[in-house]
Amino acid sequence: MPPKKQDDIPFAEKFKFKDQAIYLVVTLSIIFISIGMTYAEQFYILLLPFILIAGWLTVNNIDKTLLLISFLTPLSIPLKELMEGQSFDVALPTEPLMLVLTGIFFLKLAIGERIDKKVVKHPISIAVAFYLAWIFITSVVSSDSVVSLKFFAAKMWFIIPLFFMAAHFFSDEKVLKKYIWLYVGAMVIVLLYTLVLQVNTGIFTKKVAYSIMQPFFKDHTSYGAVIAMFIPFIFVGITTLKMNKLKKLFTTITFIIFMLGLIFSYTRAAWLSIVGAIGVWNVVKIKVKLVFILMLIGILGSIVYANADEIFSSLAKNKVESSTNLADHVSSVSNVSSDASNLERINRWNSAYQMFLAKPLFGYGPGTYMFEYAPFQDYREKTIISTNNADGGNAHSEYLGPLSESGIIGMLSFLAIIFLSIHTGIKVFRKAEKKEHRAIAMALLLGLVTYYMHGFLNNYLDLDKASVPFWGFTAGLVALDVFQPKKKNPEKEVTAPPLDKEEDL
């Protein structure tokens, strides 16, 4: 049988807080507020009572806290936007809530609670656990262990609640749908805010679009990537999921808002990722086996590698710059002769590859790329936006980043998660008993595919904006696979007795 849905993690039942906890929180709040007012310079002490209250509410409403995180993520603001000069940055209020959930998770393990075995033993879960373990190992031997262990800690508070705990609660597909729609609802607010500001500038210009979504998103690329991830689900909502006319109307309006946001984000990678998702949908629809797809990718990759010089020479002839003209902006994707953004990516990628060659097994350590890549830059590839000051961001690749920071095993561990997620998504789509579950599985898979493709050009899994949908969608595929009924074997359906509910799951 699937686990209990909402009250499934009985942490609060193990520790009977109730009235005593409320009394304790109020008392401590008064004490800390008094201390904070006494030492006004240390104003952050005033946050302590609110942290205590949030912690208590979280302990007693873990599932609702997870949904709250999803809603708050599009609206979260980096600490550096609120307090300049900070040496570290977290998204408020989402990352502190994730940290609390992570603490609860480990405390539950310490008192003997366990996640459902079907979740733990799922191939994706095993791959994610190995991915985390390898990040920890490479953090210990890192060129800067402090930086790497901070990176590892951040990965933990993203993955533990957003994947392992979420997969547990998503045993009820209603919770999964709420998780997605709450993010979509908050994202509509951000989209309307951004589009209105763009209209007020008098023209939808590319330059304005690059940063106008701040403080909610740091730039147009992360903004576009997140929009693209949700478009398949919203489209499925309109075309497949059961809705009354009013809900369908609102969903259609939401889809239009998301499409406008995507177009006027001027994020070329996001545009192309949607095209790629449509291609994947058609491949799945005609039932091409995954092994053949992988063989085709391998063959194409070999051809590209063998003809790299000729391809690069051909691309160098493209002089089209990124611009407000949408057609030119798409064409500029392959401009590697004068487009500074494209050229800088090549510089970062080559630097990451050279770092890998220097330390192929363990890499330089998770999170260290920005501090280590400068000496690996080829002066002939540097651009007007290149820097040696560790202030220019990461490797701009979800694949080359781990390769340079955690070696070949680090990259392969991430690729394993992707491969298993695709395999699981296709399996659920083809074998799920309910049409709605099949539709949701395909929407989650295509949303992830947009990010897999975007990951060739950017990496945002260190941000809550991308991590909440990425790990949440992945957890959704696991939950649909292990908790929802599959189609019965037609050959055995005539003679075999009906499966009982527990076996069917």
N, C-alpha and C positions, 0 to 999 in steps of 0.2 A: 504493500500500500504506500502511496506517497505520504510524506510527512505532513503534519498539521501545517496549515497554511500560514495564517497571521501570527498565531501564538506558538510557533514551532520552536523558537529558540527561547527556552524558559529561564533566561538569565535572571529576570526580575523575580520569578517564582522561587529561585534558589535563595535569593536574598530578599527577605520580606521587608522592603523599605516602607511603602505606604505612608501612613501619617507620621511615623518617626522620621522618615527621610525628609518630608516636607518641612517639618519643624527644624530639622538640622540645617537644611538649605537656607531657610529664612534667617536663622540665628547667625550662621556663618556669613551670610550676605550683609547683615547689619554690621558685623565686626569688620569685614573687609572694606565696606564703604567708609566706615569711620577711619580706618587706617589710611585709605586712599585720600580722604579729605585732609587728613593730618599731614601727609607727605604728598602734597599736590603735584610736585615735580614728577613723581612716579605714577603718572595718571593711568598707566596700564593696570594698576592694582584694581581700579574701578571695574575692570572687565571680569575679575574673578567671580563675583556672585553670578554673573550671567553665564559664565562657563560652568559653574556648579549646577545651575538650573538646567542648562542645555544638556549637561551630562546625565542628570537624573531623568529628564524626559527621554533621552536617547535610550537609556538602560531599559525603560519601561515600554518603549515603543520603537523597537529596532526596525521593523518593517516600514513604519511611517517615516522614520528618520531617513531610510534609504530613498524613499519616494521624495522626501523633502530635499535631499541632496540633488536629485535629478532636476527638480523644479528650480532650485537656486543656482545651479551651475551656469546657465547662460547669463544670469544676472550677477554672478560673483565678480569681485574686483580685486586685483592684486594689491597686496599690502603696500608695495612701493608706490602705488597711486595715492595712497592715503598718508604714507609717512616716507618722505624722501630721505635718501641717504642710508636706507637699510642695507645691510650686507647680505640678507637673505630675503626670499620672497615666497609667499604662500597666497593662495586664493581664498578670500574671505567671503562668506563664512563656510564654504564647502570643505576645504581641506582639514580644518580643525574637527569638523563633524566626522570625516572619514577616519581621522586619527582616533577619535573616541570609539568608533565602531571596530577598528582594528584592535584596540585594547580590549574591548569586550570579547572579541573573537578568541584572543589568546587566553583570556581569563576563563572563558567557557571551556576551552580545552584543558586548562589546568584543573578545573573542578569535575572533569570527566564527561562533559558534553561532547558530542561528535556530530560532524556533518553527515548527511546521508551517504552511505557507502557507494550508492550508484553515482553520486556526484564525484566523490573522491576518486573512484576507479575509472571514470570516463577518460578516454585518451587525451582530450583537450586539457582536462584538469592535471593530468600527469605531465603534459608538455609545459603547462604554465608553472607548475611546481619546479620542474627542472630549470626553466628559464629564470625563475627567481633564485634558485640555488646557485646557478652559474654566475649570476650577477653578484651574489654574496662572495663566492670564491674569488672572482676577479677583483672585487673590492678590497679583499684582504691583501692581495699581492699588487695592488694598484700603485701607480707612480705618485698618487696623492690619496692615501686611504681615507682621509677625513672627507674629502669631496665625494669619493666613491661610496662611502658608507652613508652619507647624507642622501645620495642618489638612491641607494638601495632602500633606505627607510621610506623615501617618498614613493618608490615603486610598491612597497609593501602596503602603505595606506591607500593606494589606489586599487591594487589588485585584490587584497583581502576582502574589503566590503563590496567592491563593484563586480567581482567575479565569483569568489567562493560563497560569500553570504548571499549575493543576489541570485545565484543559481538555485540556492536552497528555497528562497521565497518565490522564485518564478515557477515553482511547481504548480502554482495557480496562474494560469495564463492571464487572468485578469490583472494580477499584480504587474506582470510584464508589460501589458498594454498601458496600465497607468504610468509606469516608469517612463515609457516612451512618450506618451501624450503630454505628461507634465513637462518634460523637457521641451517638446514642441510648443506648448502653450507659452512658456517663458521666452522661448526663442522668437515667437511672434512679436513679443514686446520689443526685443532687441532689434528685430528686422524693421518694424515700423519706426522706431526711434532713428535708426540709421537712414532709412529711405526718406523720412521727413527732413532730416538734416541735409541729405543730398539734394532734395528738391529745393530747399531754402538757399542753396548756393547758386541757384539759377540754372544749373546744368549738371548732368550726370557725368562728371569728369573723372578720368582715371586717377589723377593726382589726389583729388579729394577723397576718392573711394579707398585709398590706401590706408587711411588712418581714422576715418570719420566714425568708425564703430567703437572707438575707445570711449570709456575705459573698460567696456565689457569684453572686447577682444583686442589683442595687442596690434593686429594688422589684418589686412584683407585676406591673406592666404589662409590663416587658421579659421577665419570667419567663413570663407567659401568652402573649406573642407568640411566643416561641421554642417553647413546647410546641405551639402551634397549627400551626407550620410543619411539624412532623414527624408529626402525626397522619395526614395522607393517605398518607404513605409506609408507616407501620406498618400501616395498614388494607389497603393494597395487598399488603403482605407476607403478611398473613393470607389474603386472598381470592384472590390471583393468582399470586404468586411461588412457584416450586417449593421446597418444604421438606418434610423428613421430619416425622413426628408430634411428635417432641420439640421441634424448632425451632419448629414451629407453636404448640405449647403455650406456650413461652417468649415467643413474639411476641404471643400473645393476652394473656398476663399483662402484658406490657409495654404493650400498648394500654390495658388497664384502668388501669394505673398512670398513664399519660399523661392519660387522661380524668379520673381523680380529681384529678390535679394541675391540669388546666385548670379544672374546676368550682370547686375550692376556692382557685384563685388570685384569684377575684373580679375578673377582668379582663374588663370588659364588651366591650371592643373585640375581644379574642381570641375570645370566644364568638360574636360576630356575624361574625367573619372565617371561622369554620368554616361557618356558615350560608351565607355568600357563596360559599365554595369549593364547597359542595354545589350551589348554584345554577349556578355556572360549569360544573361537571361535567355537569349536566343539559342545559345549552345546547350544550356540545360534543357530547354523546351524540346529540342530535337533529340535529346537523350544521348548525346555524345559521352562516352565513358571518360572518367577523369584521367585514366592512364593515358588515353590518346591525347587529351589536352596537354598533359605534362610532357609527353613526347614531342608534341608540336612546339611547345614553348622551348624545350631543349634544343630542337633543331633550329628554330629561329634565332635563339641566343647564340648558337654556334656559328650560324651564318653571319650574324652581326659582328661577332668577335673576329671572325676570319677576314671580314671586309671593313674593319673599323676605319682604316685610313681613307678608303674610298668614300665611305659614308660621311666621315667628318669633312672631307674636302667638298662634298656636295652640299652639306649643310652650311659650310662657310660662305657659299654663294648667296645665301639668304640674307638680305640686308633690311628686311622689314622690322621696324622697331615696335615695341609694345606701345599702344596708343588708345585713344578713346574709341576709334573705329573698331567695332567688334571683330570684323573680318581680319583686319590687320593685326589685332591683338592675338587672335588665334594663330595666325601665320607666324607671328614672332616667336612662338614656342620653339621652333627649330633654328632660330637665328643664333648661331654661336660665333658670329664674327664681330658684332657690334653691340648686341643687347647685354648691358652690364649685369643684369640679374642672371641671365643664362650663363654668362662667362664666369661669374662668381661661383655659381653652383659647380661648374666643371672644376674650378680651382679647389673648392671644398672637397669634392669627390676624390680628386686625385690626391689631395693631402691625406684623406682618410685611407685611401688604398696604400699609400706609402707608409703610413703608420702601421697598417696591418702587416706589410712586408717586414717592418722592423720588429714587431712583436706579434707573430701570427697566432699563437696559442691563447695567451691571456689578454692581449691588448694592453693599452695604457691605463685602463681602469674606467669603470662606468662614470659618466659625467665629466671626464677629464678632457674630452676632445678640444673644447674651446681654449683650454690652457696649454695644450700640447701641439696643436697643428701648425702654428706659425712657422717653425723651422722647416716644415715639410712642404711649404709653398714653393712652387717654381716661379721665379721672378717673371718669366715670360707669360705666365698665366694669371698674374695678379691684375686686378682691375681697379677702377677708381673707387670702388667701395670695399676693397680688401683692407684688412687690418692685422696688426701684430699684437694688439692690446687685450686679447681675450674678452672683447666686448662685442664681437660680431656674431654671436650665436653658435649654432652647432653645425653638423655635417650636411644638413639639408637632405637627409635621406634616412628613412626608417630602417634601412638595411646596411648601408655603409657605416652608419653611426655605431651600431653594435659591433660591426666587423673591426673597427679601429679601436674600440674601447674594451671589448670582451673577446676579441679574437674570432676565429672561424667557428668555434662552438657557440659563441654568443649569437652570431648571425643565424646559424642553423637552428638554434633553439627557438628563435622568433619565427623563422620560416616554418618550423614544425607546427607552431600554433596556427599559422595561416592555413597550411595544407589541411590540417585536421578540422579546422573550422569550415573550410570549403566542403570537405568530404561529409561532415556532419550535416551541414545545411542542405546539400543535395540529397542525402539519405532521408532526412526528415521530410523534405519536399515530396519525395517519391513514395514514402512508406507511411506517412502519418495518416491515421484513420479519418480525421476531420479535415474538411476542406479549409476551414479557418486556420488550423494549425499549419497546414501546408503553405498557405498564403503568408502567414506571419514569418515562417522559416525563410521563405524566399526573400521577403522584404528585409529581414535582418541580414541575410547573406549578401544581398546586393548593396545594402548600406555599408557593410564591411568591405566589400569589393571596391567601392569608391575610395575608401581610405587606403586599402592595400595599394591601389594605383597611385593615389596621392603621395603615398609613402616613398615613391621613387624620387620625388622632388622636394619633399619637406618632411619634417618629423615633429609631431606635436603631442606625443604620448606622455610628455612631462607636464602637460597642462591638463587641468580638470575638464576644460571644454571638450577636448577630444577623448580623454580617458573614460569619462562617464558613458558616452555612447559606445566606444570601442569595446571596453570590457563588459559593459552591460549587454550589448548585442551578442557577444561571444557567450556570456552566461545564459542568455535566452536560448541560444541554439542547444546548449548542453541540457537545459531544463526541458525543452521540447523533446529532445531525444530520449531522455531517461524517464520522464514522468508521464508523457502522454501516450495513449494507445496507438499501436501500429496496425496497418492493414493485416488481416488474417491471411495465411497461406491458402490460396484458392484450391490447391490440390488436396489439402487436408480438411477443408472446411466441411465436406460432406460427411466424412466418417468420424472425424475427431469431435469429442464433446466440447462445448463452449468453454473457453478459458475463463477462469474466475478472475475477478477484478485485479487481484494481486499479481497473478501470472501475466495478465494482459499488459500490465505496466512494466 
